[in-house]
Amino acid sequence: MITDKVSEFIQSLQSGILLGLDVGSKTIGTAFCDDRWSIATPHRLIKRSKFSKDKIKLQEIIAHRATKGIVIGLPLNLDGSESRRSQSSRAFAKNITDLGLPILVWDERWSTQAVERAMIDNDVSRAKRAMHIDNGAAAYILQGAIDALTNI
């Protein structure tokens, strides 16, 4: 199941660990939240290669953490309309439905900028920002989704 509606996503879950993904053309940032949906934390960066290899890496991550659902960032245009990148994220979601987990696509319009601003405010060097920005964005996306899930 793929949905952009929090109410539909939550109906397919009771609780459990969720995986957040920031899917880019070169990397996939990952993050997890605890099973009570209180806090999202960055996990590891997957460098993109063939989709089949990327999917195997995701399967390993999912199995290691007993994941119950996936939240994928949906890069919308500023006016809320979908872009080519949105279509790419939706295609990625569709291609991982056979993992058997419910998938929520979540508006990620400001995730990377918000994480980068926070890193700059904390004097994180440019090199370290580049290494951690995608995982930070995945955590930001996931945190937004779990905040919405817990407020239903």
C-alpha positions as MATLAB code, in Angstrom:
seq = 'MITDKVSEFIQSLQSGILLGLDVGSKTIGTAFCDDRWSIATPHRLIKRSKFSKDKIKLQEIIAHRATKGIVIGLPLNLDGSESRRSQSSRAFAKNITDLGLPILVWDERWSTQAVERAMIDNDVSRAKRAMHIDNGAAAYILQGAIDALTNI';
ca = [
       0.000    0.000    0.000;
       1.231    3.477   -0.927;
      -0.614    6.507    0.393;
      -0.137   10.187    1.054;
      -2.884   10.165    3.693;
      -1.763    9.811    7.308;
      -5.122    8.287    8.311;
      -4.780    5.465    5.765;
      -1.167    4.815    6.755;
      -1.952    4.648   10.467;
      -4.798    2.167    9.836;
      -2.239   -0.266    8.443;
      -0.057    0.111   11.558;
      -0.614   -0.348   15.254;
       2.811    0.855   16.270;
       6.352   -0.089   15.472;
       9.595    1.181   14.073;
       9.358    3.249   10.902;
      12.028    3.858    8.273;
      12.317    7.293    6.693;
      13.862    7.709    3.253;
      15.173   10.746    1.420;
      15.497    9.327   -2.093;
      17.887   11.210   -4.355;
      19.469   10.406   -7.683;
      22.886    9.662   -6.123;
      22.059    8.683   -2.539;
      19.279    7.484   -0.266;
      19.296    9.015    3.186;
      17.803    6.783    5.864;
      16.449    7.382    9.352;
      14.545    5.384   11.948;
      12.105    6.278   14.677;
      11.464    4.358   17.850;
       8.425    2.097   18.132;
       6.509    4.763   20.077;
       6.948    7.289   17.250;
       8.531    9.922   19.432;
      11.859   10.744   17.771;
      13.499   10.164   14.392;
      17.255    9.711   14.140;
      19.494    9.558   11.074;
      20.779    6.101   10.187;
      23.069    5.452    7.238;
      23.564    6.711    3.735;
      23.059    4.392    0.789;
      25.025    5.332   -2.306;
      22.776    4.635   -5.283;
      23.747    2.027   -7.824;
      21.489   -0.406   -9.663;
      18.015   -0.447   -8.184;
      18.280   -4.160   -7.399;
      21.371   -3.503   -5.245;
      19.741   -0.529   -3.547;
      16.717   -2.671   -2.745;
      18.885   -5.380   -1.183;
      20.512   -2.764    1.062;
      17.064   -1.522    2.090;
      15.942   -5.083    2.836;
      18.953   -5.561    5.091;
      18.257   -2.318    6.950;
      14.568   -3.194    7.336;
      15.296   -6.694    8.627;
      17.885   -5.434   11.113;
      15.411   -3.050   12.797;
      12.089   -4.968   12.577;
      10.579   -2.145   10.543;
       6.770   -1.887   10.297;
       6.394    0.912    7.727;
       8.243    3.287    5.408;
       7.961    7.062    4.997;
       9.372    8.394    1.718;
       9.992   12.077    1.123;
       7.941   13.510   -1.733;
       9.704   16.517   -3.297;
       6.887   18.842   -4.291;
       7.169   22.206   -6.015;
       6.710   25.256   -3.791;
       3.092   25.581   -4.944;
       2.394   21.985   -3.866;
       2.302   20.544   -7.365;
       4.313   17.477   -8.303;
       7.587   17.599  -10.179;
       9.718   15.077  -12.072;
      11.459   14.316   -8.782;
       8.045   13.663   -7.199;
       7.287   11.188   -9.950;
      10.664    9.539   -9.368;
       9.946    9.193   -5.632;
       6.512    7.724   -6.360;
       8.095    5.258   -8.804;
      10.654    4.287   -6.155;
       7.824    3.712   -3.671;
       5.957    1.566   -6.190;
       9.107   -0.471   -6.851;
       9.521   -1.347   -3.172;
       5.918   -2.306   -2.432;
       6.909   -5.957   -2.667;
       8.850   -5.480    0.578;
       5.429   -5.899    2.154;
       5.398   -2.729    4.255;
       2.914    0.134    4.098;
       4.403    3.265    2.542;
       3.550    6.884    3.286;
       4.791    9.558    0.882;
       5.404   12.768    2.826;
       5.886   16.351    1.684;
       9.592   17.119    1.922;
       9.710   20.581    0.373;
      11.869   22.158    3.082;
      13.679   19.169    4.594;
      17.133   19.613    3.081;
      17.130   23.385    3.586;
      15.999   23.073    7.213;
      18.662   20.484    8.010;
      21.372   22.478    6.263;
      20.403   25.649    8.148;
      20.553   23.773   11.456;
      23.971   22.378   10.577;
      25.272   25.829    9.609;
      23.890   27.281   12.854;
      25.849   24.596   14.708;
      29.079   25.379   12.809;
      29.200   22.032   11.016;
      31.845   22.191    8.296;
      30.813   22.071    4.647;
      32.455   18.638    4.218;
      30.590   17.163    7.185;
      27.327   18.748    6.048;
      27.704   17.047    2.669;
      28.253   13.693    4.373;
      25.230   13.947    6.682;
      22.654   16.114    4.926;
      20.653   13.309    3.276;
      20.353   11.257    6.470;
      19.413   14.423    8.341;
      16.765   15.150    5.724;
      15.421   11.600    6.082;
      15.139   12.140    9.850;
      13.425   15.507    9.289;
      10.921   13.917    6.889;
      10.260   11.030    9.259;
       9.878   13.353   12.268;
       7.239   15.369   10.428;
       5.338   12.205    9.585;
       5.472   10.720   13.103;
       4.387   14.061   14.576;
       1.328   13.888   12.323;
       0.736   10.216   13.179;
       0.733   10.888   16.903;
      -1.654   13.842   16.551;
      -4.478   11.875   14.947;
];
